Amino acid sequence: MTPESARTYTNPVLNADWSDPDVVRVGDDFYLTASSFGRAPGLPLLHSRDLVNWTLVGHALDRLEPAHAFAAPRPDGGVWAPSLRHHADRFWIFWGDPDQGVFQVNAPEIRGPWTAPRLVKAGKGLIDPCPLWDEETGEAYLVHAWARSRSGIKNRLTGHRMHPDGTEVLDEGRVIVDGDGIPGWFTLEGPKLYRHDGWYWILAPAGSVGTGWQGAFRSRAFFGPYEERVLLEQGDTGVNGPHQGGWVRTGSGEDWFLHFQQRGAYGRVVHLQPMAWGADGWPVLGDDGTPVAEHRRPALPPQPPAEPATCDDFPGGRHGRQWSWAANPRDGWATQHSGDGLRLACVRSEDAHDLRRLPSVLTQRLPGEPRVVEVELRLDSEEPGARAGLAVLGDAYRWIGLQRDADGTAHLVHRFAEPGAAAERDADTPRPAPQGRALLRVETVAGARCRFSCDLGDGPRPTGRDFAATPWGWVGALLGLFALAPAGRGHAGSATFTRFRVGPRRTAA
């Protein structure tokens, strides 16, 4: 780290899809959670000491319920926009499942154990909840937004009195901010609720994820009336739609705001903005209301560079915290053993020709900057039609890997599916892989374009054309590992992945 870089940071501080972030400080530690939608485990938990360098330390949700609703991928359902708080010596996370209602889990420590999910308010379209335990009055409150896709309602924030133990709301709720009554405001959502300087504050975005802004509302009473102000918008910067996040104060009294920027296939990357309180009592974000690209670091002890893990040797057959299944996992998909490497069972499926429908794909986030992704694959299955590989998964997807043919030969295959297509097509001509082994490689370049190549022992060779990665519903594109077999009976063998690596692109001298 150079002296200059030691004094400043560059946005985004989390350059991958950590969607809808919220943050809290406990002592000298900062913690962040984000949306995980239908993947399991869900509710990722990140830790930092300086708000710039973050590591992934666990998840608060092992699997989603009801199990039958998350037996297949749901990139548009599950965990939406959680809020993270610390109260009564416990961590609390509230989130909205747009098909079920507002849920809550809590734990004595960030690493758990976390309680089973508790349904706080049932209903369709209830999203983006945030609690507040008011230390001045002893009251507890909850605010949430609405998803029109499920409820027919949007652009409104509803407030409730809440039981102090966080288990239920105590009234029918009342609309406390109606975005339709504010000229120029639309798609009001994502509220975060605070108490400061005698005011109730709701920091909430509006204007949609791609082009919107961050707003603030304040009132002397929780149920209003509220006055509003725009705090952060794109202006002449390249940061589109800067909004939806959380405010945190350091131990020395500095204020900061973490929010996301929607970046297409890269998902929602996280930016850190300075925050101050103006003479009129309203917060000021960024550079007088526009996002900063580079800024002085928070006045906190310097920390070594860190970011959420991506590489994995799969010791003992176990995968790292950076991986989530595309839906609730089942026993037997991955086998623990005495060596290194991820041993995936070739899961039999009638949907084996559409990875978007398969829960048994192990995924992690696509890096938000150019990278080289490599993994070694050995196909141990002799089952005709068995296949395994490395995928870039979204509304469209492409994968490269090995397939066992009817005559027992393994072939290197490269396949893709377009948005809405029900089946894959070849992206290149299959070629023999006589050893049943391959080094698979994806190089990502600007614009989330992906270049696939492989090495079957005779040197690296490109395969197929460039592929433009796409988002997957509300989720950014995902890297995926999988092993599949056609529908049938009995064990279909396995595939072993070793030395998963994500590193910088090599440039010519």
Secondary structure, DSSP 8 states (H G I E B T S, - for coil): --HHHHHEEES-SB-S---S-EEEEETTEEEEE---BT-BSEEEEEEESSSSS-EEEEEEESS-SSGGGGSS--TTSSBEEEEEEEETTEEEEEEEETTTEEEEEEESSTT------EEEEE-TTEEEEEEEE-TTT--EEEEEEE-HHHHS--SEEEEEEE-TTSS-BSS--EEEEEGGGSTT--S----EEEEETTEEEEEEEES-TTT-EEEEEEESSTT---EEEEEE--TTSS--S-EEEEEEE-TTS-EEEEEEEE-GGG-EEEEEEEEEE-TTS-EEETBTTB--SEEE--SS-----------B--BTT---TT-EESS---TTSEE--SSBSEEEE-EEETTTT-GGG-TT-EEEE--SS--EEEEEEEE---STT-EEEEEEESSSEEEEEEEE-TTS-EEEEEEEE-TT-SS-EESS--EE-TTSEEEEEEEEEGGGEEEEEEESSS-EEE-S--EE---BTTB--EEEEEEEEES-SS---EEEEEEEEEE------
